[in-house]
Amino acid sequence: MSARQPAESYYSRWQTLNDWLLQHQPIWQPAPFTEPRPAWVQTCPGLARMVTEFTDAECDELADAPGVLAKHAARYLPELALYNRLIGLPELSPGLADVMAATLPEVRAPDMPGRKREQAGAFAAALEPLQHPILDWCSGKGHLSRTLAAQSQKRVEGYEWNPELVISGNRLATHLGDAVQIHCQDVMAQNLPLPSGAHGLALHACGDLHRQLLRRGAATALPRLSISPCCYHKTKDGIYKALSERATAYDNRLMLHSRDLRLAVRETVTAPARVREQTSTLNQWRLGFDGLQRAVRGADHYLQLPSCSPRLISRGFSAFCHWAADKKQLRLPENTDFDYWLAHGMQRHAEVRRYELIRHVFRRPLELWVALDYAVFLEEQGYRVRLGHFCARSLTPRNLLLDAVRVCGTPRARHSRL
């Protein structure tokens, strides 16, 4: 493990980021999709005017450049000038040659999408050297397991709850001669035994799943834990519960609902253009129906709709509205002017897109707030921690890596909610 700042720095950094996010909570917390005019539009008129004057082309450019947008917005919110400093992290990925060497060749990665294959290779390369038996948490078909087995020349065990994926993964490992064994296991089971002396890894295990590895792995004193977290909002609890004792005890701690944490993972940088276009159309239609349902019901609040298939697009806006009305048990007037409400939805979508740009500045800071809490927790449990990027954001926006090695000594604090 390479040297870095003293362990104390992770808590100090979490505290600074926490206070910054709390200061700007009125900006990032309201969702313009459900609140047509967020309160900050009135309290920060200069900022509102700036975003509403962006062209569509500027919106496209700034959507993938939050640092540039933060610089513009700092004219009205001066503390946003700290953005780049607050989110800066070291690059933990080795050179391109090492990443390529750790990535499975296509011939040994059947049924493995190219982007996933590259992510697994980058993740594995960032963890060199691999010195312990390996446990792949939420392993799926074992694509990462097979990548790690080839790289480390060690046997890899995987835990996966879906029996079909377990069968498929073990069959594939046997066929390719990989030293991998996947076990059908619910990782959330409270009596789950962990193999002694294992290196526990999780690449994009969602929410409570990766938090369970952190808790159980630390409680079992596994020698090394490495995770790239994902989908922080997926939790049985409505409010995020800090893992670290220090964050829990901090009087001015930010209270995040699961809906707030959704913002941290709302990036489409890797989505194909076709998917982005479909998403844009459906969002216009949802906003058009939102205006319609408010008028029909005489109630000025948003109705949450379930997910729908993109195939519904081929049936047109009026069919979408009837589908949505049926889901909410709402009868639409026979003389409904669907063209009017479609135009309303398109106008609202243009507004929402611009208001959302400001919220997107806070995506990475919110994600890092959680990851820093994880880092502080691991330090409290007696680990030396690295936190950084294991690959470029263009490969996956969820490119954070927490890599923790257990060191000698007694943990500072024992976590009480195991």
N, C-alpha and C positions, 0 to 999 in steps of 0.2 A: 504494500500500500504506500502510495506517495504521501509525503508530508504536506500538511496544510495548516491553516490557522488553528489556534487552540480550540478545544471542544466548546469552550464557552461562547465562541462566535456564533454558533447556530442559534442559540437562544437569543442572543442580542439581536441577531438579524431577524428572527421571527418577531420579536417585540417591535422592532422598527417598522416592519412590514404590516404588522397588525394595526399599529396606530395610524399608518398611512391609509390603509383600507377603511378603517373606521371613520377617518376624517372625510373620505369621499363616498361613504355609503349612500347618501341621498342621490348620488349620480348613477352608481352602477346597480343598485338594488331594484329600482322600479323597472318593470318589463314593458317597454313601449308597445309590444304586440297586444298586450291585454289592457294597458292604460294609454288611451289615445294621446293624452298630453301629460307626460310626467311632470311632477312639481318643479323639477330643476329648470324646465323650460321658462318658467316665470322668474325663478330666483337667479338664473344665470343667462340673461337674455343675449349677451354677446356670444356665448358658447352656442346657444340654440341657433342664432343667426348664422354663425360660421358653418355649422353642419348642414343647415337647410340650403345653403348656397353652393354646396358641393355638386358637381356634375356627376352623372352616372359613371363616367370614366374615372373620375377622382375617387368615387366610392369603391370601385373595383380595385384601384391601386392601394387605397388606404386600408381596405379590409384585411390585406395581408401584410400591412406595415404598421403595426400598433405603435412602434417607437416613433415613427414619423408623425403619426396623428397626435401622440402625447406631446410632442414638441409644439405642434400647432395649438393644441388646447391649453398649453401652459400659459398662453397669453391671458387666459381667463381663470385658470386654476393653476397658480404658480407652482404648487407642490408636484404637479405632474412632470415637472422638469427632472424629478428624481427617478423617473420610470426606468431608464436603462441601468442606472446604478442598482436599483432595487432588485431587478430580475437577473442581473448578470451572474452567470455560472461558468465554471471551467468546462472545457471539452474533455470528456473521459475516453473518447474513442481513440484508438491508436491510428497509425497511418493506414492509407488505403490498401496497401499490400497485405497488412495483417487482417484487415476486415475481409478482404476477398478470400484469404486463406481460410478464415473461419466460416465462411458462407458455403452452404452445401451447393454443389453443382446441380444444375437442373435435372440431370439424369438420376440423381439420388434424392430428388425432392418431388416425387409425383404427388399430385393433388395439393401442392403447396403454392399458393399465389406468389408471384415474383416479389411483390413488395413485402410480404410476410417473410419470405426466404431471406431477403436482404436485412430486414429488421432483426431476425434471429441471429444472423451472422454478425451484425454490428454489436448486438447485445452481448453475445458470447465473447467477441474479441475484446470488449471493454473490461471483461472480468479476468483476463489473464494475469497471473497464472492460476489455474484451477487445481487446487491441492487436496480437496476433500471429496468424499463420496457425494454425489449430486442428487438432490430431490427437486424435481420440476413440479411446481405447485399449479394445479389447474392446467394440466398438460395438454388437454384436448387429444388430438391424434398423435401427439408426441413429436411434432416438427422441431420444436426447440430442443427436446430431449435428444433427438438424433443428431442435431447440430452440435450439441455439447459433447455427446459421446464420441463423435468423430474428431472433435477438437482436442479433448482431454485424454482420450484413450482410456477412459474410466467407464464403469458401468453406471448407468443413470436410471433412477426410479422416478416414475411419474404418478401423481395422484389426479384422478379425473372421475367425476360423478356420473357422467353419461356413459352407460354401458356400451352403446353402439360405437362411440368414439374409442373406448378402451379396446374393444375387439378389433376395430379397424386399425388402430395404432399399433397394437401388438403384432397383428398379421403383417403390417408393412415393415416393422422393425425386423421380424423374422425373415421376411423375404429378402431384405437388403443386407442382412447380417449385422445389424446394429446392436450394440450391447445396451438395450433399452427394455425395461419391463414397466408397463403401465398398470397400476392397480385401480380397481373400481372403488372409489373412496369419496365420501362426502367430507370435504375438508372443514366444514362448519361443525362437524360432530364434536361435542364437548370432551369426549373421552378419546379423541384421536391421538394415537401414539406416533411420535416422530422418531425416525431412525437416529440413533445417537451418533454424533460426530458428523452429521450431514451438512452440506452447503445448500440451504434452502433458497430457491430462485423462483421468481414469478415475473413473467413478461406479459403485461397488460391483463392481469387478473383484476376483475372489477371490484371496486368498493370494499364491502365487508370481507370479500375473499382475500384481498391482499392484506387488509388490516388483521385478519385472522393469522396469516403467516407471521406478521410482525409480532403479534402478541404471543402466539404459541411458540414460535421460534425463539424468542427472547426468554420465555419462561423455561424452555427446555435447554437453554444455554447452547444453542447450535453455534458452531464456531464461525459461521459466516452466513449472512443474509443479504440477498441482492434482489431488488425489485424495481420494475418500471411500472408505477401505478397508473391506473386508468379508471374512468367512470366513478369518480369520488362520491357522486350523489347516490349511488346504488347502495342503500343501507336500510336496515329495518327500522332505524330511528329517524324521526322527522328532522331532528337537529343534530348537526355534527358534534360528536363528543371527542374532545381532544384526547389523544393518547398519552401525551407527556404530562407529568405531574406539574411542571413549571407552567405550561400553557393553561392547564386546568385551574391553577391557583392565581393566574394573572387577573387582577380586578377589572381591567379595562379590555378583557378579551372579546373579540368579535364573535357574535353568535350567528352561525350560518345554518340556514335551513337547507334541506336537500335541493330545493328549487334554486337556491343561490349557487350551489356547487355545480349545477348544470351549466352555468355560464362558463365555468372553467374549462369545459370540454367541447364548447360549441365552436369548433373550427372545421372548415371544409377544405383546407389547403390541399388535401390529397384526393378530394372527390373529383370524378370525371366531369367534364363540362355538361354532359347530358344530365347527370344527376343534379348538378347545381341548377340547371334550367327547370327541371321538373319540380325541385324544391321551391324555386321562386314562383312558379305558376300556382302551386298548391297553397303557398302562403298568401298570394294575392286573393285566391278564392276563399280561403279561411277568413281573411279580413273583410272580403265582400259579404260573406254570410254573416260575419259578426255584426256588421252594420245593419243588415236585414233583420237578424233576430232581435236586436235591440229595439228596432222600430216596431216589429210585430208584437213583441212581448211588453213594450212600454217599460222595460227595465234596462238601465244603463250599466250593465256589467257583462263581462266576458263569459261565454259558455265554453268549457273545455271539450274539445272533440277528440275522439280516438284517432289513432293512425289509420290511414287509408292506403290502398294500393295505388301506385302511379298509373295503373291501367284505367283508373277512374277519369284521368285526364281526357282520354279519347271520347268520353261521353259528353263532355262539355260542362260549362259552369252551372247551368240550370239543373242538370242531373246531380251535380255535386251538392247543390243547395238542398235538393229533395232528400239526398242521402243523409246529409247532416241534420236536416229537420227531423227525419225519421229516427235518427240516433238520439235526439233530444226530445222526442215525442212532441214535436211542434208542428202545427198545421200552417202551411203557407197560404196566403190569399191567392185566389185563382188569377187575379190580375197583377201579380207580382212583376215588376219591371226588372227583369234579370240584367238587362244591359246597363241600367242605372247602377245597380248594386255591384256589377263587375267593375264599372268605372270607379265606383267608390273604393272598392278593394285595391285597385291599382294605385289610386292616389294615396291611400293609407299605407300601402306597401312602400311607396317612395319615401314617405315620412318616417316610417318605422326603420327602414334601412339606414337612414341618416342618424336618427336618434340612437340606434343600436351600435353605430360605429364607436361612440363614446364608451358604451358599456364594454366593447371588445378590448379597449385598452386595459381593462382590469381582469381579463381572462387569465393571463399568465401569473399576475400577482396573486390571484385567488388560489390557483393551483400550487404555487410555490409556498403560500401560507400553510397549506395542508402538508406538503412535503417537508417543510422545515419542522413542523410539529412531529412528524415521523422521525426526523433526524434527531431532534432533542430527546424523544422517547428512547431511541436506540442508545444514545449516549448515556442516558440515565440507567440503562440496563447493562452498561459495561462494554459498549462497543465503540470502536473508532470508525467514524463514518466519512465517506465521500459522497457528495451530492453534486451532480452535474449532468451534462448531456451525453448520451451514448451514441447519438446519430444526428444528422441534420433534420431540421423541422420539416423539410420538404419530403423526407421519407416517412415520418409520422410526427404529428404535433405532440403526441405523448412520448416525448423523447427524454424524459427525466430518468435518471438512474440513482437510486440509493444503494450504496454498497457498504456493508458494515462488517467489520471483522472484530470478533470478541477479543478483548485484551485482559490481562491479569488484573485482579482487583475486584472489590465489591461494588456492585451497582450503586449509584447515588441514591436512587429511589426505586422501590418496587411498585410496579403498576398493580393496582388493586382490582381491576375489572377483567380478570382472565376468564 
